[in-house]
Amino acid sequence: MTTTTDSPLRWVKSSYSNNGGSCVEWAPSHVSVTGTVPIRDSKNPAGPVLLLSSTAFAGLVTLARAAA
């Protein structure tokens, strides 16, 4: 995990962010360059950033969809 205060990444909010739930953001352009998926809490953009492999991120999305 890393912490960032001024990230040059282009963050994209989860499609569920407008549903009143907990909001997460990810930086898809970073994936194509590094192969890792950065994820952060949109309510705390200067807070920690979780870095996942593409495979781990796909598993997280699958888990989230199954729980919805």
mmCIF file of the N, C-alpha and C atoms, coordinates in Angstrom:
data_MODEL
# 
_entry.id   MODEL 
# 
loop_
_atom_site.group_PDB 
_atom_site.id 
_atom_site.type_symbol 
_atom_site.label_atom_id 
_atom_site.label_alt_id 
_atom_site.label_comp_id 
_atom_site.label_asym_id 
_atom_site.label_entity_id 
_atom_site.label_seq_id 
_atom_site.pdbx_PDB_ins_code 
_atom_site.Cartn_x 
_atom_site.Cartn_y 
_atom_site.Cartn_z 
_atom_site.occupancy 
_atom_site.B_iso_or_equiv 
_atom_site.pdbx_formal_charge 
_atom_site.auth_seq_id 
_atom_site.auth_comp_id 
_atom_site.auth_asym_id 
_atom_site.auth_atom_id 
_atom_site.pdbx_PDB_model_num 
ATOM 1   N N  . MET A 1 1  ? 0.851   -1.159  0.000   1.00 0.00 ? 1  MET A N  1 
ATOM 2   C CA . MET A 1 1  ? 0.000   0.000   0.000   1.00 0.00 ? 1  MET A CA 1 
ATOM 3   C C  . MET A 1 1  ? 0.900   1.226   0.000   1.00 0.00 ? 1  MET A C  1 
ATOM 4   N N  . THR A 1 2  ? 0.436   2.279   -0.644  1.00 0.00 ? 2  THR A N  1 
ATOM 5   C CA . THR A 1 2  ? 1.201   3.516   -0.694  1.00 0.00 ? 2  THR A CA 1 
ATOM 6   C C  . THR A 1 2  ? 0.281   4.683   -0.375  1.00 0.00 ? 2  THR A C  1 
ATOM 7   N N  . THR A 1 3  ? 0.859   5.800   -0.009  1.00 0.00 ? 3  THR A N  1 
ATOM 8   C CA . THR A 1 3  ? 0.088   7.007   0.256   1.00 0.00 ? 3  THR A CA 1 
ATOM 9   C C  . THR A 1 3  ? 0.521   8.077   -0.730  1.00 0.00 ? 3  THR A C  1 
ATOM 10  N N  . THR A 1 4  ? -0.448  8.820   -1.227  1.00 0.00 ? 4  THR A N  1 
ATOM 11  C CA . THR A 1 4  ? -0.132  9.875   -2.175  1.00 0.00 ? 4  THR A CA 1 
ATOM 12  C C  . THR A 1 4  ? -0.927  11.132  -1.838  1.00 0.00 ? 4  THR A C  1 
ATOM 13  N N  . THR A 1 5  ? -0.308  12.289  -2.016  1.00 0.00 ? 5  THR A N  1 
ATOM 14  C CA . THR A 1 5  ? -1.022  13.531  -1.761  1.00 0.00 ? 5  THR A CA 1 
ATOM 15  C C  . THR A 1 5  ? -1.268  14.297  -3.049  1.00 0.00 ? 5  THR A C  1 
ATOM 16  N N  . ASP A 1 6  ? -0.462  14.071  -4.064  1.00 0.00 ? 6  ASP A N  1 
ATOM 17  C CA . ASP A 1 6  ? -0.632  14.775  -5.328  1.00 0.00 ? 6  ASP A CA 1 
ATOM 18  C C  . ASP A 1 6  ? -0.406  13.791  -6.467  1.00 0.00 ? 6  ASP A C  1 
ATOM 19  N N  . SER A 1 7  ? -1.398  13.019  -6.760  1.00 0.00 ? 7  SER A N  1 
ATOM 20  C CA . SER A 1 7  ? -1.250  11.960  -7.731  1.00 0.00 ? 7  SER A CA 1 
ATOM 21  C C  . SER A 1 7  ? -1.479  12.461  -9.158  1.00 0.00 ? 7  SER A C  1 
ATOM 22  N N  . PRO A 1 8  ? -0.570  12.149  -10.087 1.00 0.00 ? 8  PRO A N  1 
ATOM 23  C CA . PRO A 1 8  ? -0.773  12.523  -11.481 1.00 0.00 ? 8  PRO A CA 1 
ATOM 24  C C  . PRO A 1 8  ? -1.709  11.544  -12.206 1.00 0.00 ? 8  PRO A C  1 
ATOM 25  N N  . LEU A 1 9  ? -2.190  10.538  -11.505 1.00 0.00 ? 9  LEU A N  1 
ATOM 26  C CA . LEU A 1 9  ? -3.057  9.549   -12.122 1.00 0.00 ? 9  LEU A CA 1 
ATOM 27  C C  . LEU A 1 9  ? -4.426  10.135  -12.430 1.00 0.00 ? 9  LEU A C  1 
ATOM 28  N N  . ARG A 1 10 ? -5.064  9.615   -13.477 1.00 0.00 ? 10 ARG A N  1 
ATOM 29  C CA . ARG A 1 10 ? -6.435  10.009  -13.802 1.00 0.00 ? 10 ARG A CA 1 
ATOM 30  C C  . ARG A 1 10 ? -7.360  9.002   -13.124 1.00 0.00 ? 10 ARG A C  1 
ATOM 31  N N  . TRP A 1 11 ? -8.015  9.436   -12.064 1.00 0.00 ? 11 TRP A N  1 
ATOM 32  C CA . TRP A 1 11 ? -8.864  8.568   -11.258 1.00 0.00 ? 11 TRP A CA 1 
ATOM 33  C C  . TRP A 1 11 ? -10.281 8.544   -11.814 1.00 0.00 ? 11 TRP A C  1 
ATOM 34  N N  . VAL A 1 12 ? -10.897 7.361   -11.787 1.00 0.00 ? 12 VAL A N  1 
ATOM 35  C CA . VAL A 1 12 ? -12.260 7.155   -12.264 1.00 0.00 ? 12 VAL A CA 1 
ATOM 36  C C  . VAL A 1 12 ? -13.074 6.565   -11.125 1.00 0.00 ? 12 VAL A C  1 
ATOM 37  N N  . LYS A 1 13 ? -14.253 7.163   -10.842 1.00 0.00 ? 13 LYS A N  1 
ATOM 38  C CA . LYS A 1 13 ? -15.095 6.653   -9.759  1.00 0.00 ? 13 LYS A CA 1 
ATOM 39  C C  . LYS A 1 13 ? -15.823 5.390   -10.181 1.00 0.00 ? 13 LYS A C  1 
ATOM 40  N N  . SER A 1 14 ? -16.073 4.545   -9.213  1.00 0.00 ? 14 SER A N  1 
ATOM 41  C CA . SER A 1 14 ? -16.866 3.340   -9.422  1.00 0.00 ? 14 SER A CA 1 
ATOM 42  C C  . SER A 1 14 ? -18.243 3.719   -9.942  1.00 0.00 ? 14 SER A C  1 
ATOM 43  N N  . SER A 1 15 ? -18.824 2.864   -10.743 1.00 0.00 ? 15 SER A N  1 
ATOM 44  C CA . SER A 1 15 ? -20.168 3.126   -11.264 1.00 0.00 ? 15 SER A CA 1 
ATOM 45  C C  . SER A 1 15 ? -21.210 3.122   -10.155 1.00 0.00 ? 15 SER A C  1 
ATOM 46  N N  . TYR A 1 16 ? -20.879 2.580   -8.995  1.00 0.00 ? 16 TYR A N  1 
ATOM 47  C CA . TYR A 1 16 ? -21.803 2.547   -7.864  1.00 0.00 ? 16 TYR A CA 1 
ATOM 48  C C  . TYR A 1 16 ? -21.690 3.780   -6.971  1.00 0.00 ? 16 TYR A C  1 
ATOM 49  N N  . SER A 1 17 ? -20.795 4.708   -7.294  1.00 0.00 ? 17 SER A N  1 
ATOM 50  C CA . SER A 1 17 ? -20.564 5.870   -6.446  1.00 0.00 ? 17 SER A CA 1 
ATOM 51  C C  . SER A 1 17 ? -21.786 6.752   -6.281  1.00 0.00 ? 17 SER A C  1 
ATOM 52  N N  . ASN A 1 18 ? -22.663 6.778   -7.249  1.00 0.00 ? 18 ASN A N  1 
ATOM 53  C CA . ASN A 1 18 ? -23.852 7.623   -7.161  1.00 0.00 ? 18 ASN A CA 1 
ATOM 54  C C  . ASN A 1 18 ? -25.014 6.935   -6.455  1.00 0.00 ? 18 ASN A C  1 
ATOM 55  N N  . ASN A 1 19 ? -24.800 5.738   -5.958  1.00 0.00 ? 19 ASN A N  1 
ATOM 56  C CA . ASN A 1 19 ? -25.853 4.996   -5.271  1.00 0.00 ? 19 ASN A CA 1 
ATOM 57  C C  . ASN A 1 19 ? -25.824 5.184   -3.762  1.00 0.00 ? 19 ASN A C  1 
ATOM 58  N N  . GLY A 1 20 ? -25.024 6.103   -3.266  1.00 0.00 ? 20 GLY A N  1 
ATOM 59  C CA . GLY A 1 20 ? -24.980 6.391   -1.844  1.00 0.00 ? 20 GLY A CA 1 
ATOM 60  C C  . GLY A 1 20 ? -24.109 5.458   -1.023  1.00 0.00 ? 20 GLY A C  1 
ATOM 61  N N  . GLY A 1 21 ? -23.433 4.534   -1.669  1.00 0.00 ? 21 GLY A N  1 
ATOM 62  C CA . GLY A 1 21 ? -22.584 3.597   -0.939  1.00 0.00 ? 21 GLY A CA 1 
ATOM 63  C C  . GLY A 1 21 ? -21.176 4.120   -0.777  1.00 0.00 ? 21 GLY A C  1 
ATOM 64  N N  . SER A 1 22 ? -20.324 3.273   -0.260  1.00 0.00 ? 22 SER A N  1 
ATOM 65  C CA . SER A 1 22 ? -18.917 3.632   -0.149  1.00 0.00 ? 22 SER A CA 1 
ATOM 66  C C  . SER A 1 22 ? -18.335 3.763   -1.543  1.00 0.00 ? 22 SER A C  1 
ATOM 67  N N  . CYS A 1 23 ? -17.543 4.787   -1.759  1.00 0.00 ? 23 CYS A N  1 
ATOM 68  C CA . CYS A 1 23 ? -17.038 5.080   -3.098  1.00 0.00 ? 23 CYS A CA 1 
ATOM 69  C C  . CYS A 1 23 ? -15.563 4.711   -3.227  1.00 0.00 ? 23 CYS A C  1 
ATOM 70  N N  . VAL A 1 24 ? -15.238 4.066   -4.315  1.00 0.00 ? 24 VAL A N  1 
ATOM 71  C CA . VAL A 1 24 ? -13.851 3.775   -4.635  1.00 0.00 ? 24 VAL A CA 1 
ATOM 72  C C  . VAL A 1 24 ? -13.544 4.327   -6.014  1.00 0.00 ? 24 VAL A C  1 
ATOM 73  N N  . GLU A 1 25 ? -12.272 4.603   -6.229  1.00 0.00 ? 25 GLU A N  1 
ATOM 74  C CA . GLU A 1 25 ? -11.794 5.069   -7.524  1.00 0.00 ? 25 GLU A CA 1 
ATOM 75  C C  . GLU A 1 25 ? -10.638 4.178   -7.957  1.00 0.00 ? 25 GLU A C  1 
ATOM 76  N N  . TRP A 1 26 ? -10.442 4.102   -9.257  1.00 0.00 ? 26 TRP A N  1 
ATOM 77  C CA . TRP A 1 26 ? -9.307  3.371   -9.789  1.00 0.00 ? 26 TRP A CA 1 
ATOM 78  C C  . TRP A 1 26 ? -8.723  4.167   -10.949 1.00 0.00 ? 26 TRP A C  1 
ATOM 79  N N  . ALA A 1 27 ? -7.502  3.837   -11.348 1.00 0.00 ? 27 ALA A N  1 
ATOM 80  C CA . ALA A 1 27 ? -6.811  4.568   -12.408 1.00 0.00 ? 27 ALA A CA 1 
ATOM 81  C C  . ALA A 1 27 ? -6.511  3.612   -13.562 1.00 0.00 ? 27 ALA A C  1 
ATOM 82  N N  . PRO A 1 28 ? -7.464  3.472   -14.496 1.00 0.00 ? 28 PRO A N  1 
ATOM 83  C CA . PRO A 1 28 ? -7.296  2.491   -15.576 1.00 0.00 ? 28 PRO A CA 1 
ATOM 84  C C  . PRO A 1 28 ? -6.100  2.747   -16.491 1.00 0.00 ? 28 PRO A C  1 
ATOM 85  N N  . SER A 1 29 ? -5.714  4.006   -16.703 1.00 0.00 ? 29 SER A N  1 
ATOM 86  C CA . SER A 1 29 ? -4.569  4.268   -17.582 1.00 0.00 ? 29 SER A CA 1 
ATOM 87  C C  . SER A 1 29 ? -3.267  3.748   -16.985 1.00 0.00 ? 29 SER A C  1 
ATOM 88  N N  . HIS A 1 30 ? -3.197  3.656   -15.676 1.00 0.00 ? 30 HIS A N  1 
ATOM 89  C CA . HIS A 1 30 ? -2.004  3.146   -14.996 1.00 0.00 ? 30 HIS A CA 1 
ATOM 90  C C  . HIS A 1 30 ? -1.823  1.645   -15.264 1.00 0.00 ? 30 HIS A C  1 
ATOM 91  N N  . VAL A 1 31 ? -2.925  0.943   -15.441 1.00 0.00 ? 31 VAL A N  1 
ATOM 92  C CA . VAL A 1 31 ? -2.884  -0.505  -15.655 1.00 0.00 ? 31 VAL A CA 1 
ATOM 93  C C  . VAL A 1 31 ? -2.138  -0.844  -16.937 1.00 0.00 ? 31 VAL A C  1 
ATOM 94  N N  . SER A 1 32 ? -2.428  -0.120  -18.008 1.00 0.00 ? 32 SER A N  1 
ATOM 95  C CA . SER A 1 32 ? -1.801  -0.438  -19.290 1.00 0.00 ? 32 SER A CA 1 
ATOM 96  C C  . SER A 1 32 ? -0.297  -0.175  -19.279 1.00 0.00 ? 32 SER A C  1 
ATOM 97  N N  . VAL A 1 33 ? 0.152   0.710   -18.412 1.00 0.00 ? 33 VAL A N  1 
ATOM 98  C CA . VAL A 1 33 ? 1.571   1.038   -18.335 1.00 0.00 ? 33 VAL A CA 1 
ATOM 99  C C  . VAL A 1 33 ? 2.328   0.103   -17.397 1.00 0.00 ? 33 VAL A C  1 
ATOM 100 N N  . THR A 1 34 ? 1.724   -0.215  -16.245 1.00 0.00 ? 34 THR A N  1 
ATOM 101 C CA . THR A 1 34 ? 2.443   -0.955  -15.206 1.00 0.00 ? 34 THR A CA 1 
ATOM 102 C C  . THR A 1 34 ? 1.927   -2.371  -14.947 1.00 0.00 ? 34 THR A C  1 
ATOM 103 N N  . GLY A 1 35 ? 0.685   -2.639  -15.353 1.00 0.00 ? 35 GLY A N  1 
ATOM 104 C CA . GLY A 1 35 ? 0.096   -3.940  -15.060 1.00 0.00 ? 35 GLY A CA 1 
ATOM 105 C C  . GLY A 1 35 ? -0.504  -4.030  -13.669 1.00 0.00 ? 35 GLY A C  1 
ATOM 106 N N  . THR A 1 36 ? -0.454  -2.923  -12.909 1.00 0.00 ? 36 THR A N  1 
ATOM 107 C CA . THR A 1 36 ? -1.066  -2.898  -11.588 1.00 0.00 ? 36 THR A CA 1 
ATOM 108 C C  . THR A 1 36 ? -2.237  -1.923  -11.586 1.00 0.00 ? 36 THR A C  1 
ATOM 109 N N  . VAL A 1 37 ? -3.218  -2.221  -10.742 1.00 0.00 ? 37 VAL A N  1 
ATOM 110 C CA . VAL A 1 37 ? -4.427  -1.410  -10.658 1.00 0.00 ? 37 VAL A CA 1 
ATOM 111 C C  . VAL A 1 37 ? -4.426  -0.655  -9.324  1.00 0.00 ? 37 VAL A C  1 
ATOM 112 N N  . PRO A 1 38 ? -4.279  0.683   -9.363  1.00 0.00 ? 38 PRO A N  1 
ATOM 113 C CA . PRO A 1 38 ? -4.359  1.451   -8.133  1.00 0.00 ? 38 PRO A CA 1 
ATOM 114 C C  . PRO A 1 38 ? -5.824  1.717   -7.764  1.00 0.00 ? 38 PRO A C  1 
ATOM 115 N N  . ILE A 1 39 ? -6.149  1.560   -6.484  1.00 0.00 ? 39 ILE A N  1 
ATOM 116 C CA . ILE A 1 39 ? -7.503  1.772   -5.975  1.00 0.00 ? 39 ILE A CA 1 
ATOM 117 C C  . ILE A 1 39 ? -7.400  2.660   -4.743  1.00 0.00 ? 39 ILE A C  1 
ATOM 118 N N  . ARG A 1 40 ? -8.338  3.614   -4.616  1.00 0.00 ? 40 ARG A N  1 
ATOM 119 C CA . ARG A 1 40 ? -8.353  4.483   -3.437  1.00 0.00 ? 40 ARG A CA 1 
ATOM 120 C C  . ARG A 1 40 ? -9.787  4.819   -3.046  1.00 0.00 ? 40 ARG A C  1 
ATOM 121 N N  . ASP A 1 41 ? -9.943  5.342   -1.851  1.00 0.00 ? 41 ASP A N  1 
ATOM 122 C CA . ASP A 1 41 ? -11.220 5.805   -1.332  1.00 0.00 ? 41 ASP A CA 1 
ATOM 123 C C  . ASP A 1 41 ? -11.448 7.214   -1.873  1.00 0.00 ? 41 ASP A C  1 
ATOM 124 N N  . SER A 1 42 ? -12.529 7.415   -2.625  1.00 0.00 ? 42 SER A N  1 
ATOM 125 C CA . SER A 1 42 ? -12.769 8.730   -3.221  1.00 0.00 ? 42 SER A CA 1 
ATOM 126 C C  . SER A 1 42 ? -13.043 9.803   -2.178  1.00 0.00 ? 42 SER A C  1 
ATOM 127 N N  . LYS A 1 43 ? -13.440 9.400   -0.985  1.00 0.00 ? 43 LYS A N  1 
ATOM 128 C CA . LYS A 1 43 ? -13.692 10.366  0.078   1.00 0.00 ? 43 LYS A CA 1 
ATOM 129 C C  . LYS A 1 43 ? -12.396 10.795  0.769   1.00 0.00 ? 43 LYS A C  1 
ATOM 130 N N  . ASN A 1 44 ? -11.289 10.112  0.474   1.00 0.00 ? 44 ASN A N  1 
ATOM 131 C CA . ASN A 1 44 ? -9.996  10.422  1.074   1.00 0.00 ? 44 ASN A CA 1 
ATOM 132 C C  . ASN A 1 44 ? -8.913  10.322  -0.008  1.00 0.00 ? 44 ASN A C  1 
ATOM 133 N N  . PRO A 1 45 ? -8.936  11.221  -1.000  1.00 0.00 ? 45 PRO A N  1 
ATOM 134 C CA . PRO A 1 45 ? -8.007  11.109  -2.124  1.00 0.00 ? 45 PRO A CA 1 
ATOM 135 C C  . PRO A 1 45 ? -6.532  11.238  -1.754  1.00 0.00 ? 45 PRO A C  1 
ATOM 136 N N  . ALA A 1 46 ? -6.224  11.837  -0.615  1.00 0.00 ? 46 ALA A N  1 
ATOM 137 C CA . ALA A 1 46 ? -4.832  11.958  -0.188  1.00 0.00 ? 46 ALA A CA 1 
ATOM 138 C C  . ALA A 1 46 ? -4.404  10.769  0.667   1.00 0.00 ? 46 ALA A C  1 
ATOM 139 N N  . GLY A 1 47 ? -5.309  9.820   0.874   1.00 0.00 ? 47 GLY A N  1 
ATOM 140 C CA . GLY A 1 47 ? -5.032  8.670   1.721   1.00 0.00 ? 47 GLY A CA 1 
ATOM 141 C C  . GLY A 1 47 ? -4.305  7.559   0.987   1.00 0.00 ? 47 GLY A C  1 
ATOM 142 N N  . PRO A 1 48 ? -4.302  6.384   1.579   1.00 0.00 ? 48 PRO A N  1 
ATOM 143 C CA . PRO A 1 48 ? -3.568  5.256   1.008   1.00 0.00 ? 48 PRO A CA 1 
ATOM 144 C C  . PRO A 1 48 ? -4.154  4.788   -0.320  1.00 0.00 ? 48 PRO A C  1 
ATOM 145 N N  . VAL A 1 49 ? -3.286  4.215   -1.133  1.00 0.00 ? 49 VAL A N  1 
ATOM 146 C CA . VAL A 1 49 ? -3.653  3.645   -2.428  1.00 0.00 ? 49 VAL A CA 1 
ATOM 147 C C  . VAL A 1 49 ? -3.283  2.165   -2.401  1.00 0.00 ? 49 VAL A C  1 
ATOM 148 N N  . LEU A 1 50 ? -4.241  1.329   -2.702  1.00 0.00 ? 50 LEU A N  1 
ATOM 149 C CA . LEU A 1 50 ? -4.018  -0.108  -2.775  1.00 0.00 ? 50 LEU A CA 1 
ATOM 150 C C  . LEU A 1 50 ? -3.646  -0.464  -4.206  1.00 0.00 ? 50 LEU A C  1 
ATOM 151 N N  . LEU A 1 51 ? -2.554  -1.183  -4.407  1.00 0.00 ? 51 LEU A N  1 
ATOM 152 C CA . LEU A 1 51 ? -2.130  -1.622  -5.735  1.00 0.00 ? 51 LEU A CA 1 
ATOM 153 C C  . LEU A 1 51 ? -2.392  -3.109  -5.880  1.00 0.00 ? 51 LEU A C  1 
ATOM 154 N N  . LEU A 1 52 ? -3.179  -3.476  -6.878  1.00 0.00 ? 52 LEU A N  1 
ATOM 155 C CA . LEU A 1 52 ? -3.507  -4.878  -7.132  1.00 0.00 ? 52 LEU A CA 1 
ATOM 156 C C  . LEU A 1 52 ? -3.021  -5.290  -8.509  1.00 0.00 ? 52 LEU A C  1 
ATOM 157 N N  . SER A 1 53 ? -2.710  -6.555  -8.664  1.00 0.00 ? 53 SER A N  1 
ATOM 158 C CA . SER A 1 53 ? -2.420  -7.076  -10.000 1.00 0.00 ? 53 SER A CA 1 
ATOM 159 C C  . SER A 1 53 ? -3.729  -7.059  -10.790 1.00 0.00 ? 53 SER A C  1 
ATOM 160 N N  . SER A 1 54 ? -3.640  -7.133  -12.088 1.00 0.00 ? 54 SER A N  1 
ATOM 161 C CA . SER A 1 54 ? -4.848  -7.170  -12.926 1.00 0.00 ? 54 SER A CA 1 
ATOM 162 C C  . SER A 1 54 ? -5.725  -8.362  -12.563 1.00 0.00 ? 54 SER A C  1 
ATOM 163 N N  . THR A 1 55 ? -5.112  -9.492  -12.276 1.00 0.00 ? 55 THR A N  1 
ATOM 164 C CA . THR A 1 55 ? -5.854  -10.691 -11.909 1.00 0.00 ? 55 THR A CA 1 
ATOM 165 C C  . THR A 1 55 ? -6.568  -10.505 -10.574 1.00 0.00 ? 55 THR A C  1 
ATOM 166 N N  . ALA A 1 56 ? -5.888  -9.931  -9.597  1.00 0.00 ? 56 ALA A N  1 
ATOM 167 C CA . ALA A 1 56 ? -6.500  -9.694  -8.294  1.00 0.00 ? 56 ALA A CA 1 
ATOM 168 C C  . ALA A 1 56 ? -7.646  -8.687  -8.405  1.00 0.00 ? 56 ALA A C  1 
ATOM 169 N N  . PHE A 1 57 ? -7.479  -7.664  -9.233  1.00 0.00 ? 57 PHE A N  1 
ATOM 170 C CA . PHE A 1 57 ? -8.539  -6.671  -9.423  1.00 0.00 ? 57 PHE A CA 1 
ATOM 171 C C  . PHE A 1 57 ? -9.767  -7.325  -10.061 1.00 0.00 ? 57 PHE A C  1 
ATOM 172 N N  . ALA A 1 58 ? -9.553  -8.176  -11.060 1.00 0.00 ? 58 ALA A N  1 
ATOM 173 C CA . ALA A 1 58 ? -10.665 -8.886  -11.691 1.00 0.00 ? 58 ALA A CA 1 
ATOM 174 C C  . ALA A 1 58 ? -11.404 -9.745  -10.661 1.00 0.00 ? 58 ALA A C  1 
ATOM 175 N N  . GLY A 1 59 ? -10.674 -10.376 -9.772  1.00 0.00 ? 59 GLY A N  1 
ATOM 176 C CA . GLY A 1 59 ? -11.296 -11.170 -8.712  1.00 0.00 ? 59 GLY A CA 1 
ATOM 177 C C  . GLY A 1 59 ? -12.095 -10.297 -7.755  1.00 0.00 ? 59 GLY A C  1 
ATOM 178 N N  . LEU A 1 60 ? -11.593 -9.129  -7.439  1.00 0.00 ? 60 LEU A N  1 
ATOM 179 C CA . LEU A 1 60 ? -12.299 -8.198  -6.563  1.00 0.00 ? 60 LEU A CA 1 
ATOM 180 C C  . LEU A 1 60 ? -13.606 -7.742  -7.209  1.00 0.00 ? 60 LEU A C  1 
ATOM 181 N N  . VAL A 1 61 ? -13.565 -7.430  -8.484  1.00 0.00 ? 61 VAL A N  1 
ATOM 182 C CA . VAL A 1 61 ? -14.789 -7.020  -9.208  1.00 0.00 ? 61 VAL A CA 1 
ATOM 183 C C  . VAL A 1 61 ? -15.802 -8.159  -9.230  1.00 0.00 ? 61 VAL A C  1 
ATOM 184 N N  . THR A 1 62 ? -15.335 -9.357  -9.481  1.00 0.00 ? 62 THR A N  1 
ATOM 185 C CA . THR A 1 62 ? -16.233 -10.529 -9.483  1.00 0.00 ? 62 THR A CA 1 
ATOM 186 C C  . THR A 1 62 ? -16.884 -10.703 -8.111  1.00 0.00 ? 62 THR A C  1 
ATOM 187 N N  . LEU A 1 63 ? -16.106 -10.583 -7.060  1.00 0.00 ? 63 LEU A N  1 
ATOM 188 C CA . LEU A 1 63 ? -16.619 -10.704 -5.698  1.00 0.00 ? 63 LEU A CA 1 
ATOM 189 C C  . LEU A 1 63 ? -17.655 -9.613  -5.403  1.00 0.00 ? 63 LEU A C  1 
ATOM 190 N N  . ALA A 1 64 ? -17.356 -8.371  -5.797  1.00 0.00 ? 64 ALA A N  1 
ATOM 191 C CA . ALA A 1 64 ? -18.271 -7.249  -5.549  1.00 0.00 ? 64 ALA A CA 1 
ATOM 192 C C  . ALA A 1 64 ? -19.586 -7.442  -6.296  1.00 0.00 ? 64 ALA A C  1 
ATOM 193 N N  . ARG A 1 65 ? -19.513 -7.923  -7.523  1.00 0.00 ? 65 ARG A N  1 
ATOM 194 C CA . ARG A 1 65 ? -20.744 -8.164  -8.295  1.00 0.00 ? 65 ARG A CA 1 
ATOM 195 C C  . ARG A 1 65 ? -21.576 -9.262  -7.682  1.00 0.00 ? 65 ARG A C  1 
ATOM 196 N N  . ALA A 1 66 ? -20.944 -10.283 -7.170  1.00 0.00 ? 66 ALA A N  1 
ATOM 197 C CA . ALA A 1 66 ? -21.663 -11.395 -6.568  1.00 0.00 ? 66 ALA A CA 1 
ATOM 198 C C  . ALA A 1 66 ? -22.344 -10.979 -5.253  1.00 0.00 ? 66 ALA A C  1 
ATOM 199 N N  . ALA A 1 67 ? -21.752 -10.022 -4.563  1.00 0.00 ? 67 ALA A N  1 
ATOM 200 C CA . ALA A 1 67 ? -22.298 -9.565  -3.286  1.00 0.00 ? 67 ALA A CA 1 
ATOM 201 C C  . ALA A 1 67 ? -23.410 -8.534  -3.466  1.00 0.00 ? 67 ALA A C  1 
ATOM 202 N N  . ALA A 1 68 ? -23.508 -7.976  -4.656  1.00 0.00 ? 68 ALA A N  1 
ATOM 203 C CA . ALA A 1 68 ? -24.510 -6.907  -4.907  1.00 0.00 ? 68 ALA A CA 1 
ATOM 204 C C  . ALA A 1 68 ? -25.916 -7.462  -5.004  1.00 0.00 ? 68 ALA A C  1 
# 
